[in-house]
Amino acid sequence: LIALDVSNNILLDYLNVGGNQLTALDVSQNTELTKLYVGFNSLNSLDVSANTASTVLKCASNQLISLDVSTNIALENLDLWNNQITALDVNNNTALTILKASRNDIITLDVSHNTALTTFSCNENELNSLDVSNNTNLTSLICYSNELTVLDVTNNTVLTTLSAGDNNFTSLDVSGNTVLTLLYCHSNDLTSLDLSNNTGL
């Protein structure tokens, strides 16, 4: 598909048009949408401001340079992997449990309001800081290939997966992350690492 008109389909609840050649998609009339899958197209913009009922939005592998989700307060699952996004504001998306923002050009990302997050990936961006102290429900944190000089996961006691390789931090305290089963912290500047409490590794 190179074009799709759903402007008259006002009762649409679920739309999956992933893996096509769409360069534009107008969903402004589809106010009943709860799930929208538009990944692997050629979209350079996407207006979802009218889709306030959406709980799932997956737009991975497009050419998006920005995405405004400020009105999408019901979102639980947001996947924008592999785009060209430089800034992302998820402060209003307090229902998010899954956020995948990997492979973009994001410099800063505030997830302090997203306390329901369980899965968070932000690898392969340009982040020089990351505060996950409020994200106490996180079970999976993927943040490798950034420019992080510090990573504090002391509050993330239910983490089972931590992938933080290829950054710039010199220390990492995982003594309180006792349920970790996977830990990647290669290619940093670590001088020591105490895994004595991490018996599940």
TIVO-2410 file (N, C-alpha, C; in nm, 3 decimals):
# residues 201
REC num residu      c1      c2      c3 atome chaine
REC   1      L   0.083  -0.120   0.000     N      A
REC   1      L   0.000   0.000   0.000    CA      A
REC   1      L   0.086   0.125   0.000     C      A
REC   2      I   0.053   0.218  -0.087     N      A
REC   2      I   0.121   0.348  -0.085    CA      A
REC   2      I   0.028   0.458  -0.034     C      A
REC   3      A  -0.101   0.424  -0.021     N      A
REC   3      A  -0.197   0.521   0.033    CA      A
REC   3      A  -0.314   0.445   0.094     C      A
REC   4      L  -0.376   0.506   0.195     N      A
REC   4      L  -0.491   0.444   0.261    CA      A
REC   4      L  -0.579   0.553   0.318     C      A
REC   5      D  -0.707   0.548   0.285     N      A
REC   5      D  -0.804   0.647   0.334    CA      A
REC   5      D  -0.900   0.578   0.430     C      A
REC   6      V  -0.890   0.612   0.558     N      A
REC   6      V  -0.980   0.555   0.659    CA      A
REC   6      V  -1.065   0.664   0.723     C      A
REC   7      S  -1.078   0.775   0.654     N      A
REC   7      S  -1.147   0.891   0.712    CA      A
REC   7      S  -1.296   0.865   0.736     C      A
REC   8      N  -1.356   0.773   0.660     N      A
REC   8      N  -1.499   0.743   0.678    CA      A
REC   8      N  -1.522   0.627   0.774     C      A
REC   9      N  -1.415   0.563   0.819     N      A
REC   9      N  -1.427   0.445   0.906    CA      A
REC   9      N  -1.420   0.488   1.052     C      A
REC  10      I  -1.520   0.563   1.093     N      A
REC  10      I  -1.514   0.631   1.223    CA      A
REC  10      I  -1.532   0.535   1.341     C      A
REC  11      L  -1.574   0.411   1.315     N      A
REC  11      L  -1.591   0.313   1.424    CA      A
REC  11      L  -1.471   0.221   1.438     C      A
REC  12      L  -1.367   0.243   1.359     N      A
REC  12      L  -1.246   0.159   1.368    CA      A
REC  12      L  -1.192   0.156   1.510     C      A
REC  13      D  -1.170   0.034   1.556     N      A
REC  13      D  -1.113   0.015   1.690    CA      A
REC  13      D  -0.968  -0.032   1.680     C      A
REC  14      Y  -0.937  -0.106   1.575     N      A
REC  14      Y  -0.805  -0.170   1.558    CA      A
REC  14      Y  -0.762  -0.151   1.414     C      A
REC  15      L  -0.641  -0.096   1.395     N      A
REC  15      L  -0.589  -0.075   1.260    CA      A
REC  15      L  -0.444  -0.118   1.255     C      A
REC  16      N  -0.415  -0.214   1.168     N      A
REC  16      N  -0.279  -0.262   1.149    CA      A
REC  16      N  -0.244  -0.247   1.002     C      A
REC  17      V  -0.156  -0.151   0.971     N      A
REC  17      V  -0.111  -0.130   0.834    CA      A
REC  17      V   0.042  -0.137   0.828     C      A
REC  18      G   0.100  -0.214   0.919     N      A
REC  18      G   0.245  -0.228   0.924    CA      A
REC  18      G   0.301  -0.295   0.800     C      A
REC  19      G   0.425  -0.261   0.767     N      A
REC  19      G   0.494  -0.327   0.658    CA      A
REC  19      G   0.442  -0.292   0.521     C      A
REC  20      N   0.413  -0.165   0.500     N      A
REC  20      N   0.371  -0.117   0.369    CA      A
REC  20      N   0.465  -0.006   0.323     C      A
REC  21      Q   0.417   0.079   0.234     N      A
REC  21      Q   0.498   0.190   0.183    CA      A
REC  21      Q   0.426   0.324   0.200     C      A
REC  22      L   0.353   0.334   0.310     N      A
REC  22      L   0.278   0.457   0.336    CA      A
REC  22      L   0.372   0.571   0.370     C      A
REC  23      T   0.348   0.686   0.310     N      A
REC  23      T   0.423   0.806   0.344    CA      A
REC  23      T   0.339   0.902   0.428     C      A
REC  24      A   0.208   0.875   0.434     N      A
REC  24      A   0.118   0.958   0.515    CA      A
REC  24      A  -0.001   0.873   0.557     C      A
REC  25      L  -0.057   0.905   0.673     N      A
REC  25      L  -0.177   0.836   0.721    CA      A
REC  25      L  -0.256   0.932   0.808     C      A
REC  26      D  -0.382   0.954   0.772     N      A
REC  26      D  -0.469   1.045   0.846    CA      A
REC  26      D  -0.566   0.963   0.931     C      A
REC  27      V  -0.546   0.968   1.063     N      A
REC  27      V  -0.635   0.897   1.155    CA      A
REC  27      V  -0.710   0.995   1.244     C      A
REC  28      S  -0.722   1.118   1.198     N      A
REC  28      S  -0.787   1.222   1.279    CA      A
REC  28      S  -0.936   1.198   1.300     C      A
REC  29      Q  -0.999   1.122   1.210     N      A
REC  29      Q  -1.142   1.093   1.223    CA      A
REC  29      Q  -1.169   0.963   1.298     C      A
REC  30      N  -1.065   0.890   1.330     N      A
REC  30      N  -1.079   0.757   1.391    CA      A
REC  30      N  -1.062   0.767   1.542     C      A
REC  31      T  -1.156   0.835   1.603     N      A
REC  31      T  -1.146   0.865   1.746    CA      A
REC  31      T  -1.174   0.744   1.836     C      A
REC  32      E  -1.222   0.634   1.777     N      A
REC  32      E  -1.249   0.513   1.854    CA      A
REC  32      E  -1.129   0.417   1.858     C      A
REC  33      L  -1.025   0.449   1.786     N      A
REC  33      L  -0.907   0.361   1.780    CA      A
REC  33      L  -0.849   0.336   1.919     C      A
REC  34      T  -0.830   0.209   1.950     N      A
REC  34      T  -0.758   0.174   2.072    CA      A
REC  34      T  -0.622   0.115   2.042     C      A
REC  35      K  -0.605   0.058   1.922     N      A
REC  35      K  -0.477  -0.002   1.885    CA      A
REC  35      K  -0.442   0.038   1.742     C      A
REC  36      L  -0.322   0.096   1.728     N      A
REC  36      L  -0.277   0.142   1.596    CA      A
REC  36      L  -0.136   0.092   1.571     C      A
REC  37      Y  -0.122   0.014   1.464     N      A
REC  37      Y   0.007  -0.042   1.425    CA      A
REC  37      Y   0.044   0.013   1.287     C      A
REC  38      V   0.147   0.095   1.281     N      A
REC  38      V   0.188   0.156   1.154    CA      A
REC  38      V   0.338   0.137   1.130     C      A
REC  39      G   0.397   0.040   1.196     N      A
REC  39      G   0.540   0.018   1.185    CA      A
REC  39      G   0.584  -0.023   1.046     C      A
REC  40      F   0.711   0.004   1.016     N      A
REC  40      F   0.774  -0.040   0.892    CA      A
REC  40      F   0.701   0.016   0.769     C      A
REC  41      N   0.686   0.148   0.771     N      A
REC  41      N   0.639   0.224   0.656    CA      A
REC  41      N   0.740   0.335   0.630     C      A
REC  42      S   0.695   0.442   0.566     N      A
REC  42      S   0.784   0.556   0.536    CA      A
REC  42      S   0.723   0.686   0.584     C      A
REC  43      L   0.657   0.680   0.699     N      A
REC  43      L   0.592   0.798   0.754    CA      A
REC  43      L   0.696   0.895   0.810     C      A
REC  44      N   0.685   1.024   0.773     N      A
REC  44      N   0.771   1.123   0.834    CA      A
REC  44      N   0.696   1.210   0.934     C      A
REC  45      S   0.566   1.187   0.945     N      A
REC  45      S   0.486   1.254   1.048    CA      A
REC  45      S   0.363   1.168   1.077     C      A
REC  46      L   0.310   1.184   1.197     N      A
REC  46      L   0.192   1.110   1.238    CA      A
REC  46      L   0.119   1.189   1.345     C      A
REC  47      D  -0.004   1.228   1.315     N      A
REC  47      D  -0.084   1.306   1.409    CA      A
REC  47      D  -0.183   1.213   1.478     C      A
REC  48      V  -0.160   1.188   1.608     N      A
REC  48      V  -0.248   1.101   1.685    CA      A
REC  48      V  -0.321   1.179   1.794     C      A
REC  49      S  -0.327   1.309   1.780     N      A
REC  49      S  -0.387   1.393   1.883    CA      A
REC  49      S  -0.535   1.365   1.905     C      A
REC  50      A  -0.605   1.314   1.803     N      A
REC  50      A  -0.748   1.285   1.816    CA      A
REC  50      A  -0.774   1.144   1.868     C      A
REC  51      N  -0.669   1.063   1.879     N      A
REC  51      N  -0.684   0.922   1.916    CA      A
REC  51      N  -0.663   0.904   2.066     C      A
REC  52      T  -0.747   0.970   2.141     N      A
REC  52      T  -0.729   0.974   2.287    CA      A
REC  52      T  -0.766   0.843   2.356     C      A
REC  53      A  -0.832   0.752   2.283     N      A
REC  53      A  -0.870   0.623   2.341    CA      A
REC  53      A  -0.762   0.518   2.321     C      A
REC  54      S  -0.659   0.550   2.245     N      A
REC  54      S  -0.557   0.451   2.210    CA      A
REC  54      S  -0.479   0.405   2.332     C      A
REC  55      T  -0.467   0.273   2.343     N      A
REC  55      T  -0.384   0.213   2.447    CA      A
REC  55      T  -0.255   0.157   2.390     C      A
REC  56      V  -0.254   0.129   2.259     N      A
REC  56      V  -0.135   0.074   2.193    CA      A
REC  56      V  -0.105   0.157   2.068     C      A
REC  57      L   0.018   0.204   2.059     N      A
REC  57      L   0.063   0.276   1.940    CA      A
REC  57      L   0.201   0.225   1.904     C      A
REC  58      K   0.210   0.159   1.788     N      A
REC  58      K   0.336   0.104   1.743    CA      A
REC  58      K   0.370   0.164   1.607     C      A
REC  59      C   0.475   0.243   1.604     N      A
REC  59      C   0.514   0.310   1.480    CA      A
REC  59      C   0.663   0.294   1.455     C      A
REC  60      A   0.715   0.178   1.488     N      A
REC  60      A   0.857   0.150   1.472    CA      A
REC  60      A   0.900   0.155   1.327     C      A
REC  61      S   1.026   0.189   1.306     N      A
REC  61      S   1.090   0.182   1.175    CA      A
REC  61      S   1.015   0.262   1.069     C      A
REC  62      N   1.000   0.390   1.097     N      A
REC  62      N   0.951   0.487   1.000    CA      A
REC  62      N   1.057   0.596   0.988     C      A
REC  63      Q   1.014   0.714   0.948     N      A
REC  63      Q   1.107   0.827   0.935    CA      A
REC  63      Q   1.058   0.946   1.017     C      A
REC  64      L   0.996   0.915   1.131     N      A
REC  64      L   0.941   1.020   1.216    CA      A
REC  64      L   1.054   1.101   1.281     C      A
REC  65      I   1.039   1.232   1.277     N      A
REC  65      I   1.135   1.318   1.346    CA      A
REC  65      I   1.077   1.372   1.477     C      A
REC  66      S   0.945   1.357   1.493     N      A
REC  66      S   0.880   1.397   1.618    CA      A
REC  66      S   0.749   1.319   1.631     C      A
REC  67      L   0.701   1.311   1.754     N      A
REC  67      L   0.573   1.246   1.780    CA      A
REC  67      L   0.513   1.306   1.907     C      A
REC  68      D   0.395   1.365   1.892     N      A
REC  68      D   0.327   1.429   2.004    CA      A
REC  68      D   0.222   1.332   2.059     C      A
REC  69      V   0.246   1.283   2.181     N      A
REC  69      V   0.152   1.191   2.245    CA      A
REC  69      V   0.092   1.253   2.372     C      A
REC  70      S   0.093   1.384   2.378     N      A
REC  70      S   0.049   1.453   2.500    CA      A
REC  70      S  -0.099   1.433   2.529     C      A
REC  71      T  -0.180   1.408   2.426     N      A
REC  71      T  -0.324   1.388   2.448    CA      A
REC  71      T  -0.360   1.241   2.466     C      A
REC  72      N  -0.265   1.153   2.445     N      A
REC  72      N  -0.290   1.008   2.447    CA      A
REC  72      N  -0.265   0.951   2.587     C      A
REC  73      I  -0.345   0.996   2.680     N      A
REC  73      I  -0.320   0.963   2.820    CA      A
REC  73      I  -0.356   0.819   2.855     C      A
REC  74      A  -0.426   0.749   2.764     N      A
REC  74      A  -0.462   0.609   2.790    CA      A
REC  74      A  -0.354   0.512   2.742     C      A
REC  75      L  -0.250   0.563   2.675     N      A
REC  75      L  -0.147   0.476   2.618    CA      A
REC  75      L  -0.082   0.388   2.724     C      A
REC  76      E  -0.076   0.260   2.694     N      A
REC  76      E  -0.007   0.164   2.779    CA      A
REC  76      E   0.118   0.107   2.712     C      A
REC  77      N   0.118   0.108   2.579     N      A
REC  77      N   0.227   0.049   2.502    CA      A
REC  77      N   0.263   0.143   2.388     C      A
REC  78      L   0.384   0.198   2.393     N      A
REC  78      L   0.430   0.291   2.290    CA      A
REC  78      L   0.563   0.241   2.235     C      A
REC  79      D   0.565   0.215   2.105     N      A
REC  79      D   0.685   0.164   2.039    CA      A
REC  79      D   0.719   0.254   1.921     C      A
REC  80      L   0.830   0.327   1.933     N      A
REC  80      L   0.875   0.413   1.824    CA      A
REC  80      L   1.021   0.385   1.789     C      A
REC  81      W   1.058   0.260   1.804     N      A
REC  81      W   1.192   0.212   1.771    CA      A
REC  81      W   1.230   0.248   1.628     C      A
REC  82      N   1.355   0.288   1.610     N      A
REC  82      N   1.413   0.307   1.478    CA      A
REC  82      N   1.342   0.416   1.397     C      A
REC  83      N   1.343   0.537   1.452     N      A
REC  83      N   1.298   0.654   1.380    CA      A
REC  83      N   1.408   0.760   1.389     C      A
REC  84      Q   1.372   0.885   1.374     N      A
REC  84      Q   1.470   0.993   1.379    CA      A
REC  84      Q   1.427   1.099   1.480     C      A
REC  85      I   1.362   1.054   1.585     N      A
REC  85      I   1.306   1.144   1.685    CA      A
REC  85      I   1.417   1.202   1.772     C      A
REC  86      T   1.413   1.333   1.793     N      A
REC  86      T   1.516   1.400   1.873    CA      A
REC  86      T   1.466   1.434   2.013     C      A
REC  87      A   1.335   1.444   2.030     N      A
REC  87      A   1.279   1.477   2.162    CA      A
REC  87      A   1.147   1.403   2.179     C      A
REC  88      L   1.121   1.358   2.301     N      A
REC  88      L   0.998   1.285   2.330    CA      A
REC  88      L   0.947   1.325   2.468     C      A
REC  89      D   0.822   1.369   2.473     N      A
REC  89      D   0.759   1.410   2.599    CA      A
REC  89      D   0.652   1.307   2.634     C      A
REC  90      V   0.676   1.230   2.741     N      A
REC  90      V   0.579   1.129   2.785    CA      A
REC  90      V   0.528   1.161   2.926     C      A
REC  91      N   0.538   1.285   2.965     N      A
REC  91      N   0.495   1.324   3.100    CA      A
REC  91      N   0.347   1.300   3.125     C      A
REC  92      N   0.265   1.312   3.022     N      A
REC  92      N   0.120   1.292   3.038    CA      A
REC  92      N   0.078   1.145   3.027     C      A
REC  93      N   0.170   1.060   2.989     N      A
REC  93      N   0.137   0.920   2.960    CA      A
REC  93      N   0.166   0.832   3.081     C      A
REC  94      T   0.094   0.859   3.186     N      A
REC  94      T   0.122   0.792   3.314    CA      A
REC  94      T   0.074   0.647   3.318     C      A
REC  95      A  -0.003   0.604   3.217     N      A
REC  95      A  -0.051   0.465   3.212    CA      A
REC  95      A   0.048   0.373   3.141     C      A
REC  96      L   0.155   0.429   3.084     N      A
REC  96      L   0.251   0.349   3.008    CA      A
REC  96      L   0.312   0.238   3.093     C      A
REC  97      T   0.306   0.117   3.041     N      A
REC  97      T   0.379   0.006   3.102    CA      A
REC  97      T   0.495  -0.039   3.013     C      A
REC  98      I   0.484  -0.011   2.882     N      A
REC  98      I   0.590  -0.046   2.787    CA      A
REC  98      I   0.625   0.077   2.705     C      A
REC  99      L   0.753   0.112   2.705     N      A
REC  99      L   0.803   0.224   2.624    CA      A
REC  99      L   0.929   0.178   2.553     C      A
REC 100      K   0.922   0.177   2.420     N      A
REC 100      K   1.036   0.138   2.338    CA      A
REC 100      K   1.074   0.257   2.250     C      A
REC 101      A   1.184   0.319   2.286     N      A
REC 101      A   1.229   0.440   2.216    CA      A
REC 101      A   1.369   0.424   2.159     C      A
REC 102      S   1.408   0.303   2.134     N      A
REC 102      S   1.543   0.274   2.087    CA      A
REC 102      S   1.568   0.323   1.945     C      A
REC 103      R   1.696   0.342   1.914     N      A
REC 103      R   1.740   0.379   1.780    CA      A
REC 103      R   1.674   0.506   1.729     C      A
REC 104      N   1.691   0.612   1.806     N      A
REC 104      N   1.648   0.743   1.765    CA      A
REC 104      N   1.764   0.840   1.789     C      A
REC 105      D   1.735   0.967   1.799     N      A
REC 105      D   1.837   1.069   1.823    CA      A
REC 105      D   1.803   1.150   1.947     C      A
REC 106      I   1.745   1.082   2.046     N      A
REC 106      I   1.696   1.149   2.166    CA      A
REC 106      I   1.812   1.185   2.258     C      A
REC 107      I   1.813   1.309   2.303     N      A
REC 107      I   1.921   1.358   2.390    CA      A
REC 107      I   1.880   1.352   2.537     C      A
REC 108      T   1.755   1.388   2.565     N      A
REC 108      T   1.703   1.381   2.702    CA      A
REC 108      T   1.567   1.312   2.700     C      A
REC 109      L   1.538   1.237   2.805     N      A
REC 109      L   1.411   1.166   2.815    CA      A
REC 109      L   1.371   1.157   2.961     C      A
REC 110      D   1.261   1.221   2.996     N      A
REC 110      D   1.211   1.224   3.133    CA      A
REC 110      D   1.102   1.119   3.149     C      A
REC 111      V   1.129   1.017   3.231     N      A
REC 111      V   1.030   0.913   3.257    CA      A
REC 111      V   0.988   0.913   3.404     C      A
REC 112      S   1.011   1.024   3.471     N      A
REC 112      S   0.982   1.031   3.614    CA      A
REC 112      S   0.834   1.019   3.646     C      A
REC 113      H   0.746   1.056   3.549     N      A
REC 113      H   0.602   1.046   3.570    CA      A
REC 113      H   0.545   0.910   3.530     C      A
REC 114      N   0.628   0.828   3.470     N      A
REC 114      N   0.582   0.700   3.415    CA      A
REC 114      N   0.609   0.587   3.514     C      A
REC 115      T   0.546   0.596   3.627     N      A
REC 115      T   0.575   0.504   3.737    CA      A
REC 115      T   0.520   0.363   3.715     C      A
REC 116      A   0.435   0.345   3.614     N      A
REC 116      A   0.380   0.212   3.585    CA      A
REC 116      A   0.469   0.132   3.490     C      A
REC 117      L   0.574   0.193   3.438     N      A
REC 117      L   0.662   0.125   3.341    CA      A
REC 117      L   0.718  -0.006   3.396     C      A
REC 118      T   0.705  -0.110   3.314     N      A
REC 118      T   0.770  -0.237   3.347    CA      A
REC 118      T   0.880  -0.269   3.247     C      A
REC 119      T   0.862  -0.225   3.122     N      A
REC 119      T   0.960  -0.249   3.017    CA      A
REC 119      T   0.996  -0.117   2.952     C      A
REC 120      F   1.125  -0.084   2.952     N      A
REC 120      F   1.172   0.044   2.900    CA      A
REC 120      F   1.301   0.022   2.823     C      A
REC 121      S   1.298   0.056   2.695     N      A
REC 121      S   1.420   0.048   2.614    CA      A
REC 121      S   1.447   0.183   2.549     C      A
REC 122      C   1.569   0.231   2.566     N      A
REC 122      C   1.609   0.360   2.510    CA      A
REC 122      C   1.750   0.351   2.454     C      A
REC 123      N   1.791   0.231   2.418     N      A
REC 123      N   1.925   0.209   2.366    CA      A
REC 123      N   1.946   0.277   2.231     C      A
REC 124      E   2.072   0.303   2.201     N      A
REC 124      E   2.112   0.361   2.073    CA      A
REC 124      E   2.046   0.497   2.049     C      A
REC 125      N   2.061   0.582   2.151     N      A
REC 125      N   2.023   0.722   2.140    CA      A
REC 125      N   2.146   0.806   2.174     C      A
REC 126      E   2.121   0.928   2.220     N      A
REC 126      E   2.231   1.016   2.258    CA      A
REC 126      E   2.212   1.065   2.401     C      A
REC 127      L   2.156   0.981   2.486     N      A
REC 127      L   2.129   1.019   2.624    CA      A
REC 127      L   2.258   1.031   2.704     C      A
REC 128      N   2.273   1.144   2.775     N      A
REC 128      N   2.387   1.156   2.865    CA      A
REC 128      N   2.346   1.145   3.011     C      A
REC 129      S   2.216   1.133   3.035     N      A
REC 129      S   2.167   1.108   3.170    CA      A
REC 129      S   2.035   1.032   3.162     C      A
REC 130      L   2.006   0.958   3.266     N      A
REC 130      L   1.883   0.880   3.271    CA      A
REC 130      L   1.845   0.857   3.416     C      A
REC 131      D   1.727   0.908   3.453     N      A
REC 131      D   1.679   0.895   3.590    CA      A
REC 131      D   1.561   0.797   3.592     C      A
REC 132      V   1.585   0.679   3.650     N      A
REC 132      V   1.478   0.579   3.660    CA      A
REC 132      V   1.443   0.553   3.806     C      A
REC 133      S   1.474   0.647   3.891     N      A
REC 133      S   1.452   0.629   4.035    CA      A
REC 133      S   1.304   0.615   4.071     C      A
REC 134      N   1.215   0.676   3.992     N      A
REC 134      N   1.071   0.666   4.019    CA      A
REC 134      N   1.007   0.543   3.955     C      A
REC 135      N   1.082   0.474   3.872     N      A
REC 135      N   1.026   0.361   3.795    CA      A
REC 135      N   1.050   0.230   3.869     C      A
REC 136      T   0.987   0.219   3.982     N      A
REC 136      T   1.013   0.105   4.072    CA      A
REC 136      T   0.949  -0.024   4.024     C      A
REC 137      N   0.865  -0.018   3.920     N      A
REC 137      N   0.804  -0.140   3.866    CA      A
REC 137      N   0.882  -0.199   3.749     C      A
REC 138      L   0.992  -0.134   3.712     N      A
REC 138      L   1.071  -0.182   3.597    CA      A
REC 138      L   1.123  -0.323   3.619     C      A
REC 139      T   1.096  -0.409   3.522     N      A
REC 139      T   1.157  -0.542   3.521    CA      A
REC 139      T   1.263  -0.553   3.412     C      A
REC 140      S   1.253  -0.466   3.309     N      A
REC 140      S   1.350  -0.470   3.200    CA      A
REC 140      S   1.392  -0.328   3.164     C      A
REC 141      L   1.524  -0.302   3.169     N      A
REC 141      L   1.579  -0.172   3.131    CA      A
REC 141      L   1.690  -0.196   3.030     C      A
REC 142      I   1.668  -0.145   2.909     N      A
REC 142      I   1.765  -0.160   2.800    CA      A
REC 142      I   1.813  -0.020   2.762     C      A
REC 143      C   1.935   0.013   2.797     N      A
REC 143      C   1.985   0.149   2.774    CA      A
REC 143      C   2.126   0.150   2.718     C      A
REC 144      Y   2.166   0.044   2.650     N      A
REC 144      Y   2.301   0.037   2.598    CA      A
REC 144      Y   2.322   0.136   2.482     C      A
REC 145      S   2.448   0.164   2.453     N      A
REC 145      S   2.486   0.252   2.343    CA      A
REC 145      S   2.425   0.392   2.356     C      A
REC 146      N   2.453   0.453   2.469     N      A
REC 146      N   2.424   0.594   2.490    CA      A
REC 146      N   2.551   0.662   2.538     C      A
REC 147      E   2.537   0.773   2.607     N      A
REC 147      E   2.652   0.844   2.659    CA      A
REC 147      E   2.638   0.865   2.809     C      A
REC 148      L   2.583   0.767   2.877     N      A
REC 148      L   2.557   0.777   3.020    CA      A
REC 148      L   2.687   0.770   3.100     C      A
REC 149      T   2.702   0.864   3.191     N      A
REC 149      T   2.818   0.863   3.281    CA      A
REC 149      T   2.781   0.808   3.417     C      A
REC 150      V   2.650   0.806   3.447     N      A
REC 150      V   2.600   0.753   3.574    CA      A
REC 150      V   2.474   0.672   3.545     C      A
REC 151      L   2.459   0.561   3.615     N      A
REC 151      L   2.335   0.484   3.608    CA      A
REC 151      L   2.301   0.434   3.748     C      A
REC 152      D   2.192   0.486   3.802     N      A
REC 152      D   2.149   0.450   3.937    CA      A
REC 152      D   2.024   0.363   3.928     C      A
REC 153      V   2.037   0.235   3.964     N      A
REC 153      V   1.924   0.142   3.960    CA      A
REC 153      V   1.892   0.089   4.100     C      A
REC 154      T   1.933   0.163   4.201     N      A
REC 154      T   1.913   0.115   4.339    CA      A
REC 154      T   1.766   0.106   4.378     C      A
REC 155      N   1.679   0.187   4.315     N      A
REC 155      N   1.536   0.181   4.346    CA      A
REC 155      N   1.462   0.077   4.263     C      A
REC 156      N   1.529   0.020   4.166     N      A
REC 156      N   1.464  -0.071   4.071    CA      A
REC 156      N   1.485  -0.215   4.115     C      A
REC 157      T   1.426  -0.248   4.225     N      A
REC 157      T   1.454  -0.376   4.292    CA      A
REC 157      T   1.389  -0.497   4.226     C      A
REC 158      V   1.299  -0.476   4.130     N      A
REC 158      V   1.236  -0.591   4.062    CA      A
REC 158      V   1.295  -0.613   3.923     C      A
REC 159      L   1.402  -0.542   3.890     N      A
REC 159      L   1.469  -0.562   3.761    CA      A
REC 159      L   1.515  -0.707   3.744     C      A
REC 160      T   1.479  -0.765   3.632     N      A
REC 160      T   1.532  -0.896   3.595    CA      A
REC 160      T   1.631  -0.886   3.480     C      A
REC 161      T   1.616  -0.780   3.398     N      A
REC 161      T   1.704  -0.760   3.283    CA      A
REC 161      T   1.759  -0.619   3.285     C      A
REC 162      L   1.891  -0.606   3.278     N      A
REC 162      L   1.957  -0.477   3.267    CA      A
REC 162      L   2.065  -0.486   3.161     C      A
REC 163      S   2.046  -0.411   3.054     N      A
REC 163      S   2.144  -0.407   2.946    CA      A
REC 163      S   2.193  -0.264   2.932     C      A
REC 164      A   2.315  -0.240   2.978     N      A
REC 164      A   2.367  -0.103   2.987    CA      A
REC 164      A   2.507  -0.092   2.930     C      A
REC 165      G   2.543  -0.179   2.841     N      A
REC 165      G   2.676  -0.176   2.782    CA      A
REC 165      G   2.698  -0.056   2.693     C      A
REC 166      D   2.826  -0.030   2.662     N      A
REC 166      D   2.864   0.075   2.568    CA      A
REC 166      D   2.814   0.213   2.614     C      A
REC 167      N   2.848   0.246   2.738     N      A
REC 167      N   2.823   0.378   2.793    CA      A
REC 167      N   2.954   0.429   2.854     C      A
REC 168      N   2.944   0.524   2.946     N      A
REC 168      N   3.065   0.586   2.999    CA      A
REC 168      N   3.069   0.588   3.151     C      A
REC 169      F   2.993   0.502   3.219     N      A
REC 169      F   2.996   0.509   3.365    CA      A
REC 169      F   3.109   0.424   3.422     C      A
REC 170      T   3.157   0.469   3.538     N      A
REC 170      T   3.272   0.405   3.601    CA      A
REC 170      T   3.232   0.310   3.714     C      A
REC 171      S   3.108   0.322   3.762     N      A
REC 171      S   3.062   0.235   3.870    CA      A
REC 171      S   2.917   0.195   3.845     C      A
REC 172      L   2.881   0.083   3.900     N      A
REC 172      L   2.744   0.033   3.887    CA      A
REC 172      L   2.711  -0.049   4.010     C      A
REC 173      D   2.608  -0.006   4.081     N      A
REC 173      D   2.567  -0.074   4.204    CA      A
REC 173      D   2.441  -0.156   4.175     C      A
REC 174      V   2.454  -0.287   4.171     N      A
REC 174      V   2.339  -0.375   4.151    CA      A
REC 174      V   2.317  -0.463   4.274     C      A
REC 175      S   2.370  -0.420   4.387     N      A
REC 175      S   2.359  -0.500   4.508    CA      A
REC 175      S   2.215  -0.516   4.555     C      A
REC 176      G   2.129  -0.420   4.521     N      A
REC 176      G   1.989  -0.430   4.560    CA      A
REC 176      G   1.901  -0.494   4.456     C      A
REC 177      N   1.957  -0.525   4.340     N      A
REC 177      N   1.882  -0.584   4.230    CA      A
REC 177      N   1.896  -0.736   4.234     C      A
REC 178      T   1.842  -0.794   4.337     N      A
REC 178      T   1.869  -0.934   4.369    CA      A
REC 178      T   1.798  -1.034   4.279     C      A
REC 179      V   1.701  -0.987   4.197     N      A
REC 179      V   1.630  -1.080   4.109    CA      A
REC 179      V   1.680  -1.073   3.965     C      A
REC 180      L   1.790  -1.001   3.943     N      A
REC 180      L   1.850  -0.995   3.809    CA      A
REC 180      L   1.884  -1.134   3.757     C      A
REC 181      T   1.845  -1.159   3.632     N      A
REC 181      T   1.885  -1.282   3.565    CA      A
REC 181      T   1.972  -1.255   3.444     C      A
REC 182      L   1.965  -1.131   3.392     N      A
REC 182      L   2.049  -1.092   3.278    CA      A
REC 182      L   2.112  -0.956   3.307     C      A
REC 183      L   2.243  -0.946   3.292     N      A
REC 183      L   2.313  -0.820   3.313    CA      A
REC 183      L   2.420  -0.804   3.206     C      A
REC 184      Y   2.409  -0.695   3.132     N      A
REC 184      Y   2.510  -0.660   3.032    CA      A
REC 184      Y   2.563  -0.521   3.066     C      A
REC 185      C   2.691  -0.510   3.095     N      A
REC 185      C   2.750  -0.380   3.128    CA      A
REC 185      C   2.889  -0.367   3.065     C      A
REC 186      H   2.909  -0.433   2.953     N      A
REC 186      H   3.037  -0.431   2.882    CA      A
REC 186      H   3.064  -0.293   2.822     C      A
REC 187      S   3.187  -0.270   2.786     N      A
REC 187      S   3.229  -0.148   2.716    CA      A
REC 187      S   3.190  -0.021   2.791     C      A
REC 188      N   3.219  -0.020   2.921     N      A
REC 188      N   3.210   0.099   3.003    CA      A
REC 188      N   3.349   0.126   3.061     C      A
REC 189      D   3.354   0.207   3.165     N      A
REC 189      D   3.481   0.237   3.232    CA      A
REC 189      D   3.479   0.184   3.375     C      A
REC 190      L   3.417   0.070   3.394     N      A
REC 190      L   3.403   0.013   3.527    CA      A
REC 190      L   3.539  -0.028   3.585     C      A
REC 191      T   3.556   0.003   3.712     N      A
REC 191      T   3.677  -0.040   3.782    CA      A
REC 191      T   3.649  -0.156   3.875     C      A
REC 192      S   3.522  -0.174   3.914     N      A
REC 192      S   3.485  -0.288   3.997    CA      A
REC 192      S   3.337  -0.313   3.983     C      A
REC 193      L   3.294  -0.435   4.014     N      A
REC 193      L   3.154  -0.472   4.006    CA      A
REC 193      L   3.128  -0.584   4.107     C      A
REC 194      D   3.040  -0.555   4.202     N      A
REC 194      D   3.009  -0.652   4.309    CA      A
REC 194      D   2.879  -0.723   4.274     C      A
REC 195      L   2.888  -0.852   4.248     N      A
REC 195      L   2.770  -0.933   4.213    CA      A
REC 195      L   2.738  -1.035   4.320     C      A
REC 196      S   2.785  -1.011   4.439     N      A
REC 196      S   2.770  -1.112   4.545    CA      A
REC 196      S   2.625  -1.135   4.586     C      A
REC 197      N   2.539  -1.035   4.567     N      A
REC 197      N   2.397  -1.051   4.602    CA      A
REC 197      N   2.312  -1.101   4.487     C      A
REC 198      N   2.370  -1.109   4.368     N      A
REC 198      N   2.295  -1.141   4.247    CA      A
REC 198      N   2.308  -1.289   4.213     C      A
REC 199      T   2.248  -1.369   4.294     N      A
REC 199      T   2.265  -1.515   4.282    CA      A
REC 199      T   2.189  -1.574   4.164     C      A
REC 200      G   2.099  -1.495   4.102     N      A
REC 200      G   2.025  -1.546   3.988    CA      A
REC 200      G   2.098  -1.530   3.856     C      A
REC 201      L   2.211  -1.462   3.856     N      A
REC 201      L   2.286  -1.440   3.733    CA      A
REC 201      L   2.363  -1.564   3.690     C      A
***
